[in-house]
Each structure stands twice: as C-alpha cells, then as structure tokens.
C-alpha cells in the first residue's frame, strides 16, 4: 500500500525540535512526512544546514500531490496578520488547501491564520499568556477525540484567541472542545476536512520547559512565568500528562487522512 504523504509547514523558530515533535506524534507505519519552511521568510537569510538537510522551502506545486497537510504554530500571535512577513505566502497555501480539500490540520497560530483567511474570524490578544497543562472539556463528538476521555489534559501556550462569538455564528464551524479556562482547544468545519487545534499536543515532555527557558533568556519577554500544572510536586521535573492524548489524537487524524486517500484513489 502506498504511504500516506503528509506535508508540514514548520513555522516555529525551534525548527529541529518542532520537526522531532511531529515525527514522534505521527510515528506510525506507512506515513511519509515532508517538512517545509517559509520560502519568503528566508529568501535573504542563510539557514543552518541541519534545517536545509531536513526541510525544504514551501512549494505549492508539491502540495498538490500530498494526502494531508499540517501548518504549525508560530510565535507571532501578538502581530496583526498583515504584519507577519510571510503572511501572503501562508494565505496562498491556505487558499490552495481550501480548494483541494485534502485533510488539513492547523495548529495554534496556524489555526488562527486559517480561520481568519477562510472564515474571516478575528484574533484577539489575551490579557496574559496562557501557559501550562489544562483540562479540556469535550463539547461535541469528534472523530479526532475518539478514545480520549472528557476533561483530557493538554498543553496550551499562546498569547491570543479567536473570537468565540464569530465562530459560533458561522454555520461552517463547530467548537468541539474548550479548556478549563474557557479557551479554544479544538474546532472543526462541518463540511470540509479542516481541523483547528489550539493546544500544542505535538509537544513532547520537555517542550513547555524549553519554551520557558527560551523566554527567560530572551530580552523580548518580560517576567516570564513557568508553565502551570506541569512540574511534578515531588521532583519538580516536567510531567507528560498529555502523552496518551497526543497518541490518540494524531492516530485519529492520520486515520482520517488514510480514509480520505482511499476515497480519492
């Protein structure tokens, strides 16, 4: 049987770590992953050879031949969409994916960008960064949440949120899960293969800890706080409470890609 071919646009600054995260989350037989980086963002910049050896610049012609596609998060939530240097490129990709209708998974800022581009949902800054492991309530059945219990744990790490009222008033969209603090966790379309996840379920055990340490070392982040509900009270080390949720969610999504591929063969 032909492999399931998944493209992943990696927009994170820590590209190798992000690549490894998705490789582990999507670690199933018969899955072929191709990682891309923004062609326009790095047109005049030299990338580390570790990145260019493992990823390639986004090519919209190649995307047409894939079975599914993921757009990762990006640390640009505080910017208005037009201020993002590669936003035109992202829009072109989202437009193409929207037309082809292959299964699409948009993660965190990727979900924000797609909801804005396709459904004109507006982004709002939160009073402070949401950062930690939170319980998440399932509001409606979703094939992507099969074998995942209600109030499942998942990591959230973001500065912005999409307008809930606009989503609820859009007949094409459905909110499937929200976090314990009322923020979006999972939304889907009712008539297309588009999934929007606002939790970083792809993170591995040390992902939030690494993010916190990057913020401590950054002059751009004032008074960063460690992730909530994350460090063990016994040894103060990171926990991996969402590991099974990660495995089940990404297995369910890959199953939907496989089923879609069979219907289009």
C-alpha positions in Angstrom: 0.0 0.0 0.0 1.3 3.5 -0.9 2.4 5.5 2.1 0.3 8.4 3.5 2.1 11.5 2.4 1.8 14.4 4.9 3.3 17.9 4.4 4.2 20.0 7.4 4.9 23.7 7.2 7.2 24.4 10.1 6.9 28.0 11.2 8.4 27.7 14.6 11.8 29.2 15.5 13.0 26.0 17.1 12.5 24.1 13.8 14.5 21.0 14.6 12.7 20.5 17.9 9.4 21.1 16.2 10.2 18.6 13.5 11.2 16.0 16.1 7.9 16.7 17.9 5.8 16.0 14.9 7.8 13.0 13.9 7.2 11.4 17.3 3.5 12.4 17.3 3.0 11.0 13.8 5.1 7.9 14.3 3.1 5.3 12.6 3.9 2.8 9.8 3.2 3.8 6.3 3.4 7.6 7.0 5.8 9.7 4.9 6.5 13.2 6.3 7.8 16.1 4.3 8.8 19.3 6.2 8.8 22.7 4.7 9.8 26.1 5.8 8.6 29.5 4.6 10.3 30.3 1.3 9.6 34.1 1.6 10.8 34.5 5.2 14.2 33.0 4.5 14.8 34.3 0.9 17.6 36.6 2.0 18.8 34.6 5.1 21.1 31.7 5.5 19.6 28.8 7.3 21.5 26.3 9.4 22.5 23.2 7.4 20.6 21.0 9.9 17.4 22.7 8.7 18.1 22.6 5.0 19.2 19.0 5.2 15.8 18.0 6.7 13.4 20.5 5.3 12.7 22.4 2.0 11.2 25.7 1.0 7.5 25.6 0.6 6.5 24.6 -2.9 2.8 24.9 -3.7 3.1 22.6 -6.7 4.4 19.8 -4.4 1.5 20.3 -2.0 -1.0 19.3 -4.8 0.4 15.8 -4.6 0.1 15.3 -0.8 -2.6 13.4 1.1 -2.7 15.7 4.1 -1.1 18.9 5.4 -0.3 20.5 8.7 0.6 24.1 9.4 2.4 24.5 12.7 2.2 27.3 15.2 4.4 30.4 15.1 5.5 32.9 17.8 3.8 35.8 16.0 0.4 35.9 17.8 0.9 39.4 19.0 1.3 40.8 15.5 -1.7 41.7 13.3 -1.9 39.2 10.4 -0.7 41.6 7.7 2.4 42.4 9.8 3.7 38.9 9.5 6.4 38.9 6.8 5.3 35.6 5.2 1.6 36.1 5.5 1.0 36.3 1.8 2.7 33.0 1.3 0.6 31.5 4.1 -2.6 32.8 2.5 -1.6 31.3 -0.8 -1.1 27.9 0.8 -4.3 28.1 2.8 -6.3 29.1 -0.3 -4.8 26.1 -2.2 -5.6 23.7 0.7 -9.1 25.1 0.9 -9.7 24.4 -2.8 -8.2 20.9 -2.8 -9.9 19.8 0.4 -7.3 17.3 1.5 -7.3 16.8 5.3 -5.8 19.8 6.9 -4.6 20.3 10.5 -3.9 23.8 11.6 -2.1 24.2 14.9 -2.2 27.2 17.3 -1.2 30.3 15.2 -1.7 28.2 12.1 -5.3 27.7 13.2 -5.7 31.4 13.8 -4.4 32.2 10.3 -6.6 29.7 8.6 -9.7 30.7 10.5 -9.1 34.3 9.6 -8.3 33.7 6.0 -11.1 31.2 5.2 -13.8 32.3 7.6 -12.9 35.9 8.5 -12.7 35.1 12.2 -10.9 37.8 14.1 -8.0 37.3 16.5 -7.8 39.0 20.0 -4.9 39.3 22.3 -5.3 37.7 25.8 -4.6 39.7 28.9 -1.6 37.5 29.5 0.0 34.4 28.1 -1.9 31.1 28.7 0.9 28.7 29.5 0.6 25.3 31.1 -1.3 22.0 31.2 -5.1 22.4 31.5 -8.1 20.1 31.5 -10.2 20.3 28.4 -13.9 19.6 28.1 -15.4 17.8 25.1 -18.5 19.8 24.0 -19.4 17.7 20.9 -18.5 14.4 19.4 -15.4 14.4 17.1 -13.7 11.5 15.4 -10.4 13.1 16.3 -11.3 12.8 20.0 -12.2 9.1 19.9 -10.6 7.1 22.7 -9.9 10.4 24.5 -11.8 11.0 27.8 -13.6 14.1 28.8 -11.5 16.7 30.7 -8.4 15.4 29.0 -5.1 17.2 29.8 -3.3 19.2 27.1 -0.6 21.9 26.9 -1.6 25.4 25.9 1.0 28.1 25.2 -0.3 31.3 23.4 -0.9 35.0 23.7 -4.1 35.2 21.5 -7.5 33.7 21.0 -10.0 33.7 18.2 -13.4 35.4 18.6 -15.8 32.8 20.1 -19.0 34.5 19.0 -17.9 34.8 15.4 -17.1 31.1 15.4 -20.4 30.1 17.0 -22.3 32.3 14.5 -20.6 30.7 11.5 -22.6 27.7 10.1 -19.5 26.1 8.7 -17.6 25.9 12.1 -18.1 23.8 15.2 -16.3 24.1 18.5 -15.6 20.5 19.8 -13.5 21.2 23.0 -12.6 24.1 25.2 -10.0 24.3 28.0 -11.0 24.7 31.7 -10.4 28.4 31.5 -12.8 28.7 28.6 -10.3 29.0 25.7 -10.5 27.1 22.4 -9.0 23.7 22.2 -10.4 22.1 19.1 -12.7 23.4 16.3 -13.6 21.8 13.0 -15.6 22.6 9.9 -18.9 20.8 9.3 -18.5 20.4 5.6 -14.7 20.2 4.9 -11.6 18.4 6.1 -10.3 21.3 8.2 -9.3 20.9 11.8 -8.1 23.6 14.1 -6.3 22.7 17.3 -5.1 25.4 19.7 -3.3 23.1 22.1 0.3 22.1 21.3 -0.5 18.4 21.6 2.6 17.7 19.5 4.9 18.9 22.3 7.0 16.2 24.0 7.5 16.0 27.7 10.1 18.8 27.9 8.5 21.2 25.4 7.0 23.7 27.8 10.1 23.7 29.9 12.3 24.5 26.9 9.8 27.3 25.9 10.0 28.8 29.4 13.8 28.7 29.4 13.9 30.4 25.9 11.7 33.1 27.3 14.0 33.5 30.4 16.9 34.0 28.0 15.1 36.5 25.8 15.2 40.2 26.3 11.8 40.5 24.5 9.8 38.6 27.1 9.2 40.5 30.4 8.8 38.5 33.6 8.1 35.0 32.0 6.4 32.5 34.3 6.8 28.8 34.4 4.1 26.6 32.9 1.1 25.9 35.3 0.2 22.3 36.4 3.3 21.0 34.6 6.1 20.3 37.0 5.9 17.4 39.4 5.4 18.4 43.0 7.7 15.5 44.0 10.8 16.2 42.0 10.0 19.5 40.2 10.6 17.8 36.8 8.3 18.1 33.8 5.4 15.7 33.5 3.9 14.2 30.3 0.2 14.1 31.3 -0.9 14.5 27.7 1.1 11.7 26.2 -1.8 9.3 25.6 -4.0 12.1 24.3 -1.3 13.0 21.8 -1.0 9.5 20.6 -4.8 9.0 20.2 -5.4 12.4 18.6 -2.7 12.1 16.0 -3.6 8.5 15.3 -7.2 9.6 14.7 -6.2 12.4 12.4 -3.9 10.1 10.4 -6.8 7.6 10.1 -9.0 10.3 8.6 -6.2 11.1 6.1 -6.0 7.4 5.2 -9.7 7.1 4.7 -9.8 10.2 2.5 -6.9 8.9 0.4 -8.9 5.7 -0.2 -11.9 7.6 -1.4 -9.8 9.6 -3.9 -7.7 6.7 -5.4 
